[in-house]
Amino acid sequence: MYAQMVKSTGDTVKSLEEMEPDERAFQERIDADIKIEPKDWMPEGYRKTLIRQISQHAHSEIVGQLPEGNWITRAPTLERKAILIAKVQDEAGHGLYLYCAAETLGVSRDEMNAQLLAGKAKYSSIFNYPTLTWADIGAIGWLVDGAAIMNQVPLQRCSFGPYSRAMIRICKEESFHQRQGYDIMMKLVAGTPEQKAMAQDALNRWWWPSLMMFGPSDATSVHSAQSMAWKIKQNTNDELRQRFVDQTVPQAEYLGLQVPDPDLQWNEERGSYDFGEVDWEEFFRVLKGNGPCNKERLAARQKAWDDGAWFRDGLMAHAEKHRARKVAAE
């Protein structure tokens, strides 16, 4: 997902009998599938978990523009350039919706951005890998956005109203992004042997990072239980990862591409695919800031913040002048 390693407070999930009256009433609303709105009472742990998850999701949408924006001027046709511009613009909009949703929980956008630049807030590890060829743009749309959809569709049922509603539009647009990526891959595999080899190379490099997007295995993801009890999450990491593999492998076969996993095989008894173990050492290494593009991505965000200082100052000056005129008129 786009919000990896989000930790909720508390090691165990309380029963209704163990809760204080306010907590019990809150949990009963969630159990009844009644949305929690910003002005409603909520446990502090619920609020903090949502702030971390939504802000990480928003950061990921914004940082996710960087590897794709790098290819706008180099896309092979004018039509491809226009499509990619539209996609990158969508990602900026997704970040905006999500920052707005997080702000309803009492955190400012400036605070969230400061946490990102200070390394206190994370974004998805997938965006710390480079886009080396045009086929990478296809692989990102097909695999990365495909993995995002797998996680984000359940988020439309999230118990927090603003997050749930933001995800409805985001999921529709992500579906377009996934189809756009798959279309690129279809064109490449139908082209020259060199183009098909380029598509296979992109799949080889993006397959495992895409599986990492769902976060650590359930055996080590000790905080998922509380998030699921609060209905922030609907499914475990491993459930979503399995769904992604089962959906994506037939798509790769249709393309005539080979999934880079020697342990991949169909399990007739389970009715799903068995697949190899993710390299969790790499996952945590990238998440801690030691991936191929971590420093480059944060440097780009820092530059954008610094370069935009004059505009923010101008907006604040205009707002202050407008306020002063209003006070004077009264």
Sequence and secondary structure as in RCSB ss.txt:
>XXXX:A:sequence
MYAQMVKSTGDTVKSLEEMEPDERAFQERIDADIKIEPKDWMPEGYRKTLIRQISQHAHSEIVGQLPEGNWITRA
PTLERKAILIAKVQDEAGHGLYLYCAAETLGVSRDEMNAQLLAGKAKYSSIFNYPTLTWADIGAIGWLVDGAAIM
NQVPLQRCSFGPYSRAMIRICKEESFHQRQGYDIMMKLVAGTPEQKAMAQDALNRWWWPSLMMFGPSDATSVHSA
QSMAWKIKQNTNDELRQRFVDQTVPQAEYLGLQVPDPDLQWNEERGSYDFGEVDWEEFFRVLKGNGPCNKERLAA
RQKAWDDGAWFRDGLMAHAEKHRARKVAAE
>XXXX:A:secstr
  STT   S SS   GGGS HHHHHHHHHHHTT  B TTS   HHHHHHHHHHHHHHHHHHHHTHHHHHTTTTT 
SSHHHHHHHHHHHHHHHHHHHHHHHHHHTTT  HHHHHHHHHTTSS   GGGGS   SHHHHHHIIIIIHHHHHH
HHHHHTT SBHHHHHHHHHHHHHHHHHHHHHHHHHHHHHTS HHHHHHHHHHHHHHHHHHHHTT S TTT TTHH
HHHHTTS SS HHHHHHHHHHHHHHHHHHHT   S TT EEETTTTEEE     HHHHHHIIIIISTTHHHHHHH
HHHHHHHTHHHHHHHHHHHHHHHHHHHHH 
